[in-house]
Amino acid sequence: MNNSFTSGLFVAAISLAAAQVAQAQEVTFKIAHFLPAGASTQKVVLQPWCDQMGQLSNGRIKCQFYPSMQLGGTPGQLADQVKNGVADIVWTAPGYSTGRFPKTEALELPGVLPLGGLLGGRAIWDFFGQHLKEEYKDYKVLAMHGDGGMNIHTATKPLATVEDFKGVKLRSPNRTIARTLSALGATPVAMPPAQVTEAIAKGVVDGASAVWEVMLPTKLDEVTKFHFETPPDRPAMGATVLMVLMNKQKYESLPADLKTIVDKVSGLPLVERYGKAWDEASIVARNKVKDMPGHKLTVVSGAQYDAILKQTEAVEKEWLADAKAKGINGEALVAAARESARKQKN
């Protein structure tokens, strides 16, 4: 047997062994987020998503969850935690890292996104694919979705008109919504969801901008009585964009077959999984609160909502000025965001 033939056999054997090792590789993803384990993001979305990856990989993909910031830090630090490898995957909001993802804020402006988790999520994912990939080049983006559109929940004072907002202290989830509340005469207070209920109970704030989905997990229903909703057929007064980010190096280190599985169940399928879960959880929470004694839901009239959106036009102007200063074509981005939203309603 000649030496070249023997060398060829040796190389083939080594390659086969390496392939078998790769095929047998198992991985456990460390997943961190800022809500309790019983919230929809883990219980209804990420856990079933992980289970699906486990089934498709014959048990080679597993997940370990770290809810409620169990890895330390604040929600605003989750983007850094996943970038630096403290976590493999995080669920967070770009708006919690103020100013870090400026183009994404176009989606959170008043009157841009449609109401609803599913419609909003599809619009956000469409916009991400066209305009945001460079902004997230340091990450493997597994999903980007929305919170369904802002509602406002207050302890002692109902809100229905522009005048009602004046002087009211309200929790704000991101900079854009803070500007929206300020434009209406309210005083925004930045605060993650886990702190809102106690802050309202202690009178630190009068209420909160928060979607129905977080109402029950955070027990916000126990400290608020009045609930402001926008008309169901109109665009959201504001929204919080949310995202599932993966450490880029962790993703690249996966065997090809496990990468394929991650890709198969992520992207639009994961966005739609979130959207459906958000919509279902919102219906459950809204119906429960609606039937609770002493609670009042106010769906703002069309004319009053027009006045509110008119009052918040300054928010978009301010954002456009910020974008221009950063060399960003804000007008084009806002137009594209509205087009992504429009497509979902046709």
CORDA-V995346 format. One line per field, one symbol per residue. ss: DSSP state (H for helix, E for strand, L for the rest). phi: phi as a letter, one per 20 degrees, with the letter a starting at -180 (. if undefined). burial: + if it has 9 or more other C-alpha atoms within 8 Angstrom, else -. Layout:
ss->???
phi->???
burial->???
//
This chain:
ss->LLHHHHHHHHHHHHHHHHHHHHHHLLEEEEEELLLLLLLHHHHHHHHHHHHHHHHHLLLLEEEEEELLLLLLLLHHHHHHHHHLLLLLEEEELHHHLLLLLHHHHHHHLLLLLLLLHHHHHHHHHHHHHHHLLHHHLLEEEEEEEELLLLLEEELLLLLLLLHHHLLLEEEELLHHHHHHHHHLLLEEEELLHHHHHHHHHLLLLLEEELLLHHHHHLLHHHLLLEEEELLLLLLLLLLLEEEEEEEHHHHHLLLHHHHHHHHHHLLHHHHHHHHHHHHHHHHHHHHHHHLLLLLEEEELLHHHHHHHHHHLHHHHHHHHHHHHHLLLLHHHHHHHHHHHHHHHLL
phi->.ffffffffffffffffffffffefdbdeeddbddffefggefddfffffffffffdlnedcccecfllfenndgfeffffffenfcebcdbdgffdgnfcffffgfefgmeeffofffffffffffgfecdfffdfeceeeabbcenofcccceccfdbcgffffneecfcebfffgfffffenedfcfafgfefgfffgemfcerbebeggegffemffecccdcecegfedfffrbdfcbddcgfffffffggffgffgffedmggfgffffffffffffffffffgeegnecddeffgfffgfffffefffffffffffffemdefgfffffffffffffed
burial->-----+----------------------+++++++---++++++++++++++++--+-+++++--++++-----+++++-+++-+-++++++++++++--+-++++++++++++++++++++++++++---++--+--+++++++++++++++++--+++++--++-++++++++++++++++++++++++-+--++-++----+++++++++++++++++-+++++++++--+++++++++++++++-++---+--++-+++-++++-++++++++++-+++-++--++----+-++++---++-+++-+++-++--++--++-----+--++-+++-++--+--
//
